[in-house]
Amino acid sequence: MAQQPVNQLTQQELEFVIQQTSMMEQEFQNIKEQHGQLNELFYSVINLLPTAIWVVNADGSIHLQNSKSLEINLDLEDIDTVNDNDTERE
């Protein structure tokens, strides 16, 4: 009985790998779709809030703002921000 080289897959093993890869790809697509739906829900809730909201990155750029914040003519450069690097933790 001749032994197969260790680095070669049998037809059955190859089919199994292909099947598992296909299942993983489908699961990834499902997760991606769910993430998109959660993102939409999150932004919908943020926009329903009666308070203006800005989330500002450390470099001062706006990461997120809701519709109420767009109604306010505010220059965020005039606002003093604090980040974790500015304060010592006790």
Steps between C-alpha positions, in 0.01 A plus 500: 500500500661825384490790741391845388737791553397689811450832319237371253129500574267220407197583286277463807720735707506755219120491467472547877733803491300652213173439686633656819637798309162553335324482838744750650449737207121482547536563873724799429238641263230453768712677761578782257127545428413497872775756567351728236154466655634577848686803363177630344316450829775673697502806272118512502498509881777763511304719258182470708667642811390857583857600589779593262772235504853508362760228533838653426819310422823579683618697196193725523316354202134413541439127520122521550237766537123483507241709318451736799867591493462608138242760610759672719759725340790399722869498427634197687852644491384746767415217739764381744506120497646253746624158404656215699850631428421839661406372845658263748295210624478445870 
